[in-house]
Amino acid sequence: MVTGSRELIREMNRRLVLETVINDGPLSRAAISKKLGLTKATISAIVQDLLDEQYIEEIGSDQTQYGRKPILLQFCRQNGYIITLDLSVECTVLMVCDLLGQNCRLHQYNCTLERDTAIDFLLQIIQNQIRLLPATPFGVVGIGIGIHGTVCRNEITFTPNYHLADLPIVDVLTDALDIPVWLENEANLSALAEKTFVENHKNLIHVSIHAGVGAGIILDHHLYTGFAGTAGEAGHMIVQPGGRSCPCGNHGCLEQYISEPAVLSRYQELSGRTTVSIDDLVWSYNQKEADALAVVDEFTTYLACGINNLWNLFSPECIILNSQLTAYLPQLLPEILQKLSARFRATCQLKLSTLQDTGVLLGAARVCISKYLGIEKLYFSGFQP
């Protein structure tokens, strides 16, 4: 624990130096000193500590016209691992990456999580991966898990599509593995991933449209979760008073018009087919089938309504969409924009997610990195998965 002002200042400066090397490196000692406004002696002492602790390394000389060539420093991302998991309704995806969310390796397990066996299953697949990892100075420094539901204070409080609420996942995994475990809502993680790895906006909203509809909200560079972690439940804003019944108890929720099950149910109803998939809908839309055109038009209309509401509430610089339908039909983006006001188009960017479902895993990695290093500001401009 930091007990005195001198130790506190030194710890703050240490974090600033490490943050600067991670976000802006490779950098020389002189460049770090100039950027942070700290003396060269202070920087040299902190850098030596970070070198000894194997958090940073010297990688060669910078190009300069005169005098001695300065030695460049970079973060040792290869000195540890992070394991992240996306616990979706239909499958579990596990990712192993380094300390900057790079060199990613994915493993998909096509099984649904049952309440009685979920923790044992997660422990088994994590342990299996740890056994395969080559030794590094730090080993696995954190485990991040994306939950398709509500998370508050690192506990699952509500999961509408599977029964994981109140399971002691964190306590059991932490005790068994001796590794910190962090839980977060999947839409929130996707928003963090977009901000960290793609769009470094001060205010950003990521709209995730899958079995449900959620919004990850970044305000003033920070994730906004609201009271009890329930902020961003965009799927339950009412867009059609007295409309379709929703399991939440209301009628006319956005989720009942744009979620994947809702869209497919509507297409099945109009087309008279017994079973339909997203692939069926996309193919029919591209063939200009009337029922498919009608369903997609309804999807874009209600989605534009939801986007407009979010924009008016939070005024972000950028809103990012993540759904299978918009991924398969990127030509829908201009159509959605046309259903929004000119004022929206003048003040806010509307984009499709480039990370898509890997955003949950990368966002979980970002949480682990931040917790492990004690650094809040992270933006990996040179990101390569």
C-alpha positions as CSV (number, residue, x, y, z in Angstrom):
1,M,0.0,0.0,0.0
2,V,1.2,3.5,-0.8
3,T,1.8,5.2,2.6
4,G,3.4,8.5,2.0
5,S,3.2,11.4,-0.5
6,R,6.6,10.7,-2.0
7,E,5.7,7.0,-2.6
8,L,2.3,8.1,-4.0
9,I,3.9,10.6,-6.4
10,R,6.4,8.0,-7.6
11,E,3.7,5.4,-8.1
12,M,1.6,7.9,-10.1
13,N,4.6,8.8,-12.2
14,R,5.4,5.1,-12.8
15,R,1.9,4.5,-14.1
16,L,2.2,7.5,-16.4
17,V,5.5,6.3,-17.8
18,L,4.1,2.8,-18.4
19,E,0.9,4.2,-19.9
20,T,2.9,6.4,-22.2
21,V,5.1,3.6,-23.4
22,I,2.0,1.4,-24.0
23,N,-0.1,3.9,-25.8
24,D,2.6,5.9,-27.7
25,G,5.7,3.7,-27.8
26,P,8.2,2.9,-28.9
27,L,9.7,6.0,-27.3
28,S,13.0,7.1,-26.0
29,R,13.6,8.3,-22.4
30,A,14.0,11.8,-23.6
31,A,10.7,11.7,-25.5
32,I,8.9,10.4,-22.5
33,S,10.5,13.1,-20.3
34,K,9.3,15.8,-22.8
35,K,5.8,14.3,-23.2
36,L,5.2,14.0,-19.4
37,G,7.1,17.1,-18.3
38,L,9.1,15.1,-15.8
39,T,12.9,15.4,-15.3
40,K,15.2,13.1,-17.1
41,A,16.5,11.8,-13.8
42,T,13.0,10.8,-12.7
43,I,12.3,9.1,-16.0
44,S,15.6,7.2,-16.0
45,A,14.9,5.9,-12.4
46,I,11.4,4.7,-13.3
47,V,12.5,3.2,-16.6
48,Q,15.2,1.2,-14.9
49,D,12.6,-0.2,-12.4
50,L,10.3,-1.1,-15.3
51,L,13.2,-2.8,-17.1
52,D,14.1,-4.8,-14.1
53,E,10.5,-5.8,-13.6
54,Q,10.3,-6.9,-17.3
55,Y,7.4,-4.6,-18.1
56,I,9.4,-2.8,-20.8
57,E,12.4,-3.5,-22.9
58,E,15.0,-1.7,-25.0
59,I,14.6,-2.5,-28.7
60,G,17.3,-0.5,-30.5
61,S,18.1,3.1,-31.5
62,D,15.9,5.8,-32.9
63,Q,17.0,7.7,-36.0
64,T,18.5,11.1,-35.3
65,Q,20.7,13.4,-37.3
66,Y,23.0,14.6,-34.5
67,G,24.5,13.2,-31.4
68,R,24.0,9.9,-29.7
69,K,21.1,7.8,-31.0
70,P,18.4,7.5,-28.3
71,I,17.4,4.0,-27.2
72,L,13.8,3.1,-27.8
73,L,11.6,1.5,-25.2
74,Q,8.5,-0.7,-25.7
75,F,6.1,-2.6,-23.6
76,C,6.8,-6.3,-23.1
77,R,3.4,-7.6,-24.3
78,Q,4.8,-11.1,-24.8
79,N,5.6,-11.5,-21.1
80,G,2.2,-12.6,-20.1
81,Y,-1.2,-13.9,-21.2
82,I,-4.9,-13.0,-20.8
83,I,-7.7,-15.5,-21.3
84,T,-11.1,-14.2,-22.2
85,L,-14.5,-15.9,-22.8
86,D,-17.7,-15.0,-24.5
87,L,-20.5,-16.9,-22.9
88,S,-23.2,-16.6,-25.6
89,V,-26.5,-18.4,-25.7
90,E,-25.5,-21.0,-28.3
91,C,-21.7,-21.5,-27.7
92,T,-18.7,-20.5,-25.6
93,V,-15.7,-18.8,-27.3
94,L,-12.4,-18.7,-25.5
95,M,-9.5,-16.4,-26.6
96,V,-5.9,-16.4,-25.4
97,C,-3.9,-13.2,-26.2
98,D,-0.8,-11.3,-25.0
99,L,-0.8,-8.2,-22.8
100,L,-1.9,-5.9,-25.6
101,G,-4.7,-8.0,-26.9
102,Q,-2.6,-9.3,-29.8
103,N,-1.5,-12.7,-31.1
104,C,-5.0,-14.0,-30.5
105,R,-6.0,-17.6,-30.6
106,L,-9.6,-18.6,-30.6
107,H,-11.4,-21.8,-29.5
108,Q,-15.1,-22.3,-29.9
109,Y,-17.1,-24.8,-27.9
110,N,-20.5,-25.5,-29.5
111,C,-22.6,-26.3,-26.4
112,T,-25.1,-24.5,-24.3
113,L,-24.2,-23.7,-20.7
114,E,-26.3,-25.5,-18.1
115,R,-26.5,-24.0,-14.7
116,D,-25.4,-27.1,-12.8
117,T,-22.3,-27.8,-14.9
118,A,-21.3,-24.3,-16.2
119,I,-18.6,-23.5,-13.7
120,D,-17.0,-27.0,-14.0
121,F,-17.0,-26.6,-17.7
122,L,-15.4,-23.2,-17.7
123,L,-12.8,-24.3,-15.2
124,Q,-11.9,-27.3,-17.4
125,I,-11.5,-25.4,-20.7
126,I,-9.5,-22.7,-19.0
127,Q,-7.2,-25.2,-17.3
128,N,-6.7,-27.0,-20.6
129,Q,-5.5,-23.8,-22.2
130,I,-3.2,-22.8,-19.4
131,R,-1.4,-26.2,-19.6
132,L,-0.7,-25.5,-23.3
133,L,0.9,-22.1,-22.8
134,P,4.7,-21.7,-22.9
135,A,6.2,-20.2,-19.7
136,T,6.5,-16.4,-19.5
137,P,7.6,-14.1,-16.7
138,F,4.0,-13.2,-15.6
139,G,1.9,-16.2,-16.8
140,V,-1.8,-15.6,-17.1
141,V,-2.5,-12.3,-15.4
142,G,-6.3,-12.1,-15.8
143,I,-9.5,-13.9,-17.0
144,G,-12.2,-11.8,-18.5
145,I,-15.7,-13.1,-19.2
146,G,-18.4,-11.6,-21.3
147,I,-22.0,-12.2,-20.0
148,H,-25.1,-11.8,-22.1
149,G,-27.0,-10.3,-19.3
150,T,-26.6,-7.8,-16.4
151,V,-23.4,-7.6,-14.3
152,C,-23.1,-5.5,-11.2
153,R,-19.9,-5.4,-9.0
154,N,-18.4,-8.4,-10.7
155,E,-21.5,-10.6,-10.2
156,I,-24.1,-11.8,-12.6
157,T,-27.5,-10.4,-11.6
158,F,-29.7,-11.2,-14.6
159,T,-29.5,-13.4,-17.7
160,P,-32.7,-13.6,-19.8
161,N,-31.6,-16.3,-22.2
162,Y,-29.7,-18.7,-19.9
163,H,-29.7,-19.4,-16.2
164,L,-26.4,-18.1,-14.9
165,A,-27.6,-15.4,-12.5
166,D,-26.0,-15.5,-9.1
167,L,-23.7,-18.3,-9.9
168,P,-20.4,-17.9,-8.0
169,I,-18.2,-18.0,-11.1
170,V,-15.7,-15.4,-9.9
171,D,-15.2,-16.9,-6.5
172,V,-14.8,-20.5,-7.7
173,L,-12.5,-19.7,-10.7
174,T,-10.4,-17.4,-8.6
175,D,-9.9,-19.9,-5.8
176,A,-9.1,-22.7,-8.2
177,L,-6.8,-20.9,-10.5
178,D,-5.3,-18.1,-8.3
179,I,-5.9,-15.7,-11.2
180,P,-8.2,-12.5,-11.0
181,V,-11.5,-13.0,-12.8
182,W,-13.6,-10.1,-14.2
183,L,-17.2,-10.2,-15.5
184,E,-18.9,-7.7,-17.7
185,N,-21.9,-7.4,-19.9
186,E,-21.1,-8.3,-23.6
187,A,-22.3,-5.0,-25.1
188,N,-20.2,-3.0,-22.6
189,L,-17.2,-5.1,-23.5
190,S,-17.8,-4.5,-27.2
191,A,-18.0,-0.7,-26.6
192,L,-14.7,-0.8,-24.7
193,A,-13.1,-2.9,-27.5
194,E,-14.2,-0.4,-30.2
195,K,-12.8,2.5,-28.1
196,T,-9.5,0.8,-27.3
197,F,-8.7,-0.9,-30.6
198,V,-10.6,1.1,-33.3
199,E,-12.4,4.3,-32.5
200,N,-10.8,6.5,-29.7
201,H,-13.9,8.7,-29.3
202,K,-14.6,10.6,-26.1
203,N,-18.3,9.6,-26.3
204,L,-19.3,6.4,-28.1
205,I,-22.2,3.9,-28.2
206,H,-22.0,0.4,-29.4
207,V,-25.3,-1.3,-30.3
208,S,-25.2,-5.1,-30.1
209,I,-28.1,-6.9,-31.8
210,H,-28.2,-10.6,-31.3
211,A,-30.7,-12.7,-29.3
212,G,-31.3,-9.4,-27.5
213,V,-30.4,-5.8,-28.0
214,G,-27.9,-3.9,-25.8
215,A,-26.0,-0.7,-25.9
216,G,-22.5,-0.2,-24.5
217,I,-22.1,3.4,-23.6
218,I,-18.8,5.3,-23.3
219,L,-19.2,8.8,-21.8
220,D,-16.2,11.1,-21.3
221,H,-13.8,8.2,-22.1
222,H,-15.4,6.0,-19.4
223,L,-17.8,3.1,-19.5
224,Y,-21.2,4.1,-18.2
225,T,-23.1,1.3,-16.5
226,G,-25.6,3.2,-14.4
227,F,-27.1,2.1,-11.1
228,A,-26.9,-1.7,-10.6
229,G,-25.2,-2.1,-14.0
230,T,-28.4,-1.8,-15.9
231,A,-27.6,1.1,-18.2
232,G,-27.7,0.4,-21.9
233,E,-30.7,-2.0,-22.0
234,A,-31.6,-0.4,-25.3
235,G,-33.7,-3.3,-26.3
236,H,-36.3,-2.4,-23.7
237,M,-37.0,1.2,-24.8
238,I,-40.6,1.3,-26.0
239,V,-40.8,2.2,-29.7
240,Q,-44.4,1.0,-30.4
241,P,-46.9,1.8,-27.5
242,G,-49.2,-1.2,-27.1
243,G,-47.0,-3.2,-29.5
244,R,-45.7,-6.7,-29.3
245,S,-45.5,-8.4,-25.9
246,C,-42.0,-8.6,-24.3
247,P,-40.8,-11.0,-21.6
248,C,-39.7,-7.9,-19.5
249,G,-43.4,-7.2,-19.0
250,N,-43.8,-4.3,-21.3
251,H,-45.3,-4.0,-24.8
252,G,-43.6,-2.6,-27.9
253,C,-40.0,-2.9,-26.8
254,L,-37.3,-2.3,-29.5
255,E,-36.0,-5.9,-29.0
256,Q,-39.3,-7.3,-30.3
257,Y,-38.7,-5.6,-33.6
258,I,-35.0,-5.8,-34.4
259,S,-33.4,-8.7,-32.4
260,E,-32.5,-11.7,-34.5
261,P,-35.3,-13.9,-33.1
262,A,-37.8,-11.2,-33.7
263,V,-36.7,-10.5,-37.2
264,L,-36.7,-14.2,-38.2
265,S,-40.0,-14.8,-36.5
266,R,-41.5,-11.9,-38.6
267,Y,-40.0,-13.3,-41.8
268,Q,-41.3,-16.7,-41.0
269,E,-44.8,-15.3,-40.4
270,L,-44.8,-13.3,-43.7
271,S,-43.2,-16.0,-45.9
272,G,-45.1,-19.0,-44.5
273,R,-41.9,-21.0,-44.1
274,T,-41.6,-23.5,-41.3
275,T,-38.0,-22.7,-40.5
276,V,-35.8,-19.7,-41.5
277,S,-32.3,-18.5,-40.8
278,I,-30.4,-15.3,-41.2
279,D,-28.8,-16.8,-44.3
280,D,-32.3,-17.5,-45.7
281,L,-33.4,-13.9,-45.1
282,V,-30.2,-12.4,-46.6
283,W,-30.4,-14.6,-49.7
284,S,-34.1,-13.7,-50.2
285,Y,-33.4,-10.0,-49.6
286,N,-30.7,-10.1,-52.3
287,Q,-33.2,-11.8,-54.6
288,K,-35.6,-8.9,-53.9
289,E,-38.3,-11.2,-52.5
290,A,-41.2,-9.0,-51.3
291,D,-41.5,-10.5,-47.8
292,A,-37.7,-10.2,-47.2
293,L,-37.7,-6.6,-48.4
294,A,-40.6,-5.8,-46.0
295,V,-38.9,-7.4,-43.0
296,V,-35.6,-5.7,-43.6
297,D,-37.4,-2.3,-44.1
298,E,-39.1,-2.8,-40.8
299,F,-35.8,-3.7,-39.2
300,T,-34.1,-0.6,-40.5
301,T,-37.0,1.6,-39.5
302,Y,-37.2,0.5,-35.9
303,L,-33.4,0.4,-35.6
304,A,-33.2,4.1,-36.8
305,C,-35.8,4.9,-34.2
306,G,-33.7,3.3,-31.5
307,I,-30.5,5.0,-32.7
308,N,-32.3,8.4,-32.8
309,N,-33.4,7.9,-29.1
310,L,-29.8,7.0,-28.0
311,W,-28.4,9.9,-29.9
312,N,-30.8,12.4,-28.3
313,L,-30.2,11.0,-24.8
314,F,-26.3,10.8,-24.9
315,S,-25.1,12.9,-27.9
316,P,-22.2,10.6,-28.8
317,E,-19.7,11.4,-31.6
318,C,-20.1,7.9,-33.0
319,I,-22.6,5.0,-32.9
320,I,-21.4,1.6,-33.9
321,L,-23.8,-1.2,-35.1
322,N,-23.1,-4.9,-34.6
323,S,-25.6,-7.4,-36.0
324,Q,-25.5,-10.3,-38.4
325,L,-28.0,-8.6,-40.7
326,T,-25.9,-5.4,-41.1
327,A,-22.7,-7.4,-41.4
328,Y,-24.2,-9.5,-44.3
329,L,-25.9,-6.5,-45.8
330,P,-23.6,-3.5,-45.3
331,Q,-25.7,-1.6,-47.9
332,L,-28.3,-1.1,-45.2
333,L,-26.1,1.6,-43.6
334,P,-27.1,4.3,-46.0
335,E,-30.7,3.3,-45.7
336,I,-30.6,3.6,-42.0
337,L,-28.9,7.0,-42.2
338,Q,-31.6,8.2,-44.5
339,K,-34.2,7.4,-41.8
340,L,-32.3,9.6,-39.4
341,S,-32.4,13.4,-39.3
342,A,-30.0,15.7,-41.2
343,R,-28.9,17.0,-37.8
344,F,-27.9,13.5,-36.7
345,R,-25.9,13.0,-39.9
346,A,-24.2,16.4,-39.3
347,T,-23.1,15.6,-35.8
348,C,-22.7,11.9,-35.3
349,Q,-21.0,9.1,-37.3
350,L,-22.9,5.8,-37.8
351,K,-20.6,2.9,-38.5
352,L,-20.6,-0.9,-38.7
353,S,-18.4,-2.8,-36.3
354,T,-15.2,-4.1,-37.8
355,L,-14.6,-6.3,-34.7
356,Q,-18.0,-7.9,-34.7
357,D,-18.3,-10.7,-32.2
358,T,-14.5,-10.7,-31.3
359,G,-15.2,-7.3,-29.7
360,V,-16.6,-9.1,-26.6
361,L,-13.3,-11.0,-26.2
362,L,-11.1,-8.0,-26.9
363,G,-13.1,-5.8,-24.5
364,A,-12.6,-8.4,-21.8
365,A,-8.9,-8.4,-22.6
366,R,-8.9,-4.6,-22.2
367,V,-10.5,-4.9,-18.8
368,C,-7.9,-7.4,-17.6
369,I,-5.0,-5.3,-19.0
370,S,-6.4,-2.2,-17.2
371,K,-6.9,-4.0,-13.9
372,Y,-3.5,-5.8,-14.0
373,L,-1.5,-2.7,-14.8
374,G,-3.6,-0.2,-12.9
375,I,-3.9,1.9,-16.0
376,E,-7.3,3.4,-17.1
377,K,-6.3,5.1,-20.4
378,L,-5.5,2.5,-23.1
379,Y,-5.6,3.0,-26.8
380,F,-3.8,0.6,-29.0
381,S,-3.5,2.6,-32.3
382,G,-1.2,0.0,-33.9
383,F,-3.5,-2.9,-33.1
384,Q,-3.1,-6.1,-35.1
385,P,-5.1,-9.1,-33.8
